[in-house]
Amino acid sequence: MKTLIKNCRIISPGRDLPGGNILMEDGRILFAGNGPVPPADHVIDAKGLAAAPGFIDIHSHGRSNYDFCDGTPEAFAAIGRDKLQDGVTGFLATSLSVSEDALRDLCRQAEEYKKEVKDGASLLGIHLEGPFFNPSCAGAQNPAYLQTPRIGLVDELNAISPVKKVSFSPELPGGSEFTKELAKRGIMPSGGHSEADYECFERCREAGMKHLTHFCNVMTPVHHLRFGMVGGGLMDDDVYVEMICDGVHLCPQMIQLITRVKGPERMMLITDSMRAAGMPDGNYSLGGLPVIVKDGCARLTTGQVAGSTLRYHEGFKRLVDLTGLPLCEAVRCTSLNQAESLHLGKRGRIEKDHVADIVLLDENLDVRMTICSGCVRWKAD
């Protein structure tokens, strides 16, 4: 069945087209542009709305009082379904530093979700955030489960469900070799929760580390004599940086500086959301550790920031408001960069032959409809 979105403003990387039409069939885009309206079996009149590539959240732990590490069908179903409200059409199920059995359960449940999903966003792979972290940089990760990098564990989990990205502390013993082994397998090595100096970061970058996890957070900062990972991330043109634009993790001036130095071609918006996203303030947990959410800010009872309660479209709005980026450039940060760097298929552009993952936004950049593989999965009342 062919579905037509008509009368929309098409926002795609490098392209801002008013009065456009998008024809979709079998999960792909057949046509996107102006001109005569193609015939279709189903028509969506999107007058007054902008059509952008569906958002891809490559770093998200949970939503709606569920966490991927719960390892249950209910958790995956609720997170995948409710992230549609945030404009997310695809995501990586992101782990925490938990037991190895819990990681295996997460990967098994990820495969079950892929088989059964009918009303949720697409699960595009696994992101292992931990357990390969420096104990001194654990942040809100559970220190009881930390270990040094071990490619054997990654191989075991990858055999259960494809791992797309591993976040780890590159300064740990064997960090450079671990980086090489991940890159050899086509898995993106990403530095984070780290006290690595600039020289250590550069060795791993040359070995294949092209991502930095929640940039600037729990990461060696820029110093005029000690450049650190933040300095390396800003300077090296081949490195993508994750950004949590929730008003807690990065101050407005840092968001503006990253945008000015890196440009939208190397920025990736993430939520790093935990189970309290989409929920009221109160008491929650993260990786077995108690969390208090107050005024939307999640912290361990010991004080450390514990992920975020950010919903994806809110971070996108904040980026646009703070930087003034044209929408056709800002959307690079929401899907295309993630798709290209992690080899997630032809996503991130509204163009012929690309996956028909589309979010319809109103003038305030609030989500009005989310379309996955050409099917309407969620729409506002």
N, C-alpha and C positions, 0 to 999 in steps of 0.2 A: 504494500500500500504506500502510495506517495503522499507525503505531508508537505504542505506549503506554509511557510511563515511569510506573510506579506506586510508591506507598509512599515518595515522596521528600519532603524538606523543600524547598519552593520558596522560593528567595531571589531576589527581584527588587526593583528600586528602590522603596522604601516599602512592601515586602510581605515578610513572613516567615511562611510557611504550612506547618505540619507536616502529615504524612500526605497530601500532595497527589498529584495525577495530572496528567500532561501528555500530550495526544494530538496527534500530528503527522501531516501528510500533505502531499505535494508541496512539501516544504521549508518549510512554514508550521505555526504552532501553531494547532490547532483549538480546544483547550480546555486550561485550566490552573486547577486548583482542587480542592476537596474534592467529596464526593458520590459517586454511583454510578460505578463504573469503566466507561468507554465501551468498546464492542467494538473490537478491533484485530486486525490480522493478525500483528503481532509485539509481544511484551511484554518489557519490561526491568524486572526487579524491583530497585528502587534503595533497598531498605530499609537504613537507617543512613547514607544519603548525602544530600547537599544538591545540588539542581539550581540552578545560577546561569547567568546569561547568559554565553555564550562570550566569552572575553577578546579584545579588539581591540588589537593592538600597532601603534600608528601611527608608531613610531620604532624601527626595528630594522634593522641592517645585515647580520646573518648569524647563523649557527649551524652547529655540526657540521663545522667547518673549511671552511665555504663563506661567500662574501660575494655579495650581490646584484650588486656591481660586477664580479664575475667574468664576468657576462653570459652564462652558459652554462645549458643545460637542466638539467644535473646540479646546479648550485648552487641554482636555484629549486626543483627537486624535493626536494632534501634539506632545505632550510630549511623549506619549506611542510609537508613530512611530519613533521619532527621537532618543530616548534613545537606540534603537536597534543599532544605529551607534556606541554607546559607549560600546557595549557588554552586555547591560542590558536586561535580559529576564523576569525579574519580579521586581515589585516595590510596595512600599506602597505610596499611595497618601497622602502627608504630608500637614497639614494645618498650619495656622498662627493664631495669636491672632486677630481675626476678629469678626464680629457680629455673634450672634447665628444663624440668618437666613442664613448668608453666609456659616456657617458650615453645616447646613442642606442641602443647595444647593450642596455643595461639595459631601456630602454623597449620595445624590440622583443621581448626575451625575456619581459618581463612579459605581453605579449599572447599569446605562445605558451603560457605557463603557464596562463593563463585557459582556453584552448581544450582543454588536455590534462589538467588536474588531475582526478584521480579519488580520490586517497588523501591529499590535503593540505588545509591550511587555505585559505580563500578569499583571493585577492589583491584588495583593495578599491581600489587606486590606487597612485600614486607619491608619495613624499615626497622632494623635492629638498632635501637638506641640503648646501648649497654648490652652485656654487663662489662665491657672492656674499658673501664674508666679508672683514672687515677683517683685513689681514695681521698686525696686532699682536694679534689675538684668534683666531688660527687654531687654537689648541689642538692637537689631534691630526689636523687636516685638513692635507692636503699643500699647502704654500704655492706649489708650482710651478704650480698650476692655478687660483689665485684670480683673480677678476675683479670688476669693478663690476657692479651689477645691470643685466640686459639682458632686457627682456620678450620680445624676439624669440626668444631661445634657449628660454625657457619655452614660448612658443607652438609652436615646432618640436617640442619634446619632448611637449607636451600633445596634439599632433596624432597622435603615434605611440601614446601610452598616456595616459589621463587622469591629470593631475597634481592631487592633492587639497590639497597643502600645500607651501609653499616656506619654508625657514628661511634667513634672511639677516641681515646687519648693517644696520640701518636708518639708521645715521649715514653710510653711504657716499654718494657723489654720486648724486643722483636717487632716494634711498631713499623719500622721501614719494610721489613720482609712481609709482614701482615698486609701492608698497603699493596705491595707488589702482587701478592697472592689474590687479593680481592680484585684488583684491576685485571689480572689474568683471567678471572672467571666472569668478567663483565659486570661486577658488582661495584657500585660507586663507594670508594672510601671517603669518609667525611670526618673532619677533625672537630672535636668538641669536648667539653668538660676537661679542659686541658691547661697545663702550665708549660706547654712546649715553648721553647724560645724560637726565634725566627729561623735559625739555622736548621733546627729539627723540622720545622714546618716545611722549609724549602726542600729538604731531602725527600720528605714524603710527597710533596707536590710533584716533584720530578718523577716519583715512583707511581703517580696516578691519583693522588688526592686532589680532586678538583671541586669539592664541596666543603663548606664550613657550616657546622650545625649551629642553629640559633646564634647567629653572628654577634659577637661582642659579649655574649652572656656566658659566664664561667670560662673565660678565655683570656690569655695574656694580652694586656692592652698595649697601645702605642706609647712608647716612651722615647724621648729624644736620644737616648743612648742604648736602649733595649727595645727593638722594633716590635717584637712579639707577633703572635698569630693575627691579631687585628690589623697590624701594619701590613703583614704579608697579604692578607685577604683584600685589603684596599689597593695594594700596589699591583698584584699579579692579575693580568687581564684574562687568564684562562680559568680563574676560580669563581665559582658561583657562591653567593652568600645567602643563607636563609635569614629572613627578617620577620620578627613578631611585632607587628604594628598595633599594639594594644594600649599604648600609653603607659605601660609598666616596664617593659623590657628594653625599650629604646626611647630616649628623649627626642623631642621634635628636631633638634639641631643635628642629632646623629643620623636620623632618617634622611634629613636633607643633605648631609655631607656624603653619606653612602651613595645617594642618588647622583650627586654631582660627580663623585669620583668613579664609581663603578658603572653608572648608567643602567637603564632598565634591561639591557642585554645580559646582565650577570646577576640580577637580583631575583630572589624567589620568595614570594610571600608564603608564610606558613601560619598555622594557628598555635601549634604546640598545645592544643586544647586538652584538658583533662576532663574527668567525668562531670564536673560542675558546669561545663559549657551548656548554655541554654537552661540553666537551673537557677533558683534563687540563692542568695547568700546562705551559708550554714556550714555544717560539718561534713567533710568528705574524706576520701583517702586517695593516696597515690602510691602504687607499688607497695602496699602494706603499711605506709606511713600516714599518720593522721594529718589532715589538712583543714584549715579554717579559711573560708571564703568570706571576705568582708569588702563591701563596695566593689564587688566584681574581681577583686585581687585574691588569688589563691596563694596561701603560704603554709609551710609546715608549721607545726606548733613551736618548732625551734627557730622560726623566723625566715628561713630561706623561701624565696619565691618558688612555687610548685606548679610549673606549667602555667597555662592561662585559661581563662573562660571565654576567649575570643571566638566569635563567629566570623567565618571567612570574609563575607562581604563587608563587615565592619572594618577589618584591617585594610581592605581595598579602598574603602572610602577615606580612611585616615591617610593612606599613602597619597591619594590624589589631592586631598585637601592641603597636605603639608608641602607637597613638592610642585604642584601645578602641572604635573606631567599630562600631556594630552592622553586621552583615553586609549587611543590606538598605540601608544607606547607603554602605558601602564599595564595593559593586558598581557604584555610579554611576561610580566612578573607573576602572573596568576596561573599560567598553563604552558605556554610555549617553551619557556626555559626549562621547566620541569620535564616536559615530554622529550625535548631534544637531549638533555644531559643524561637522562636515565633510560633512554630508548623505550619510551612508552607508546610508540606507534604514532600515527599521523593525527595528533591532537594539537590543540592550541591555535588553530587557524580556522576561520570560516571561509573555506575554499573548497572547490571541487575535489572529490575523492578523500577528503578528510573525514574522520569520525564525526558524526552529527551529535556532538556534545555541546549544548548551547544553553546559556542562561539569558533570560530576558530581564532587563533592569529598567526601572523607571528613572525619572530625572534626578532623583535623590540617590541613585545607585542602590536602591533597595530591590530585593529579588521579587519578581512577580511570577516567574515560571522557570522551571528547570527541566531540560530535555536531555535524556541520555540515549545515545545511539538511535536518535530519531524518535524516541517515545517520550511523551510527556509523563514525567514521574512525579512532579509536584507543581501546584500552582496556588497562588494566593487566593483567598476567598474573594 
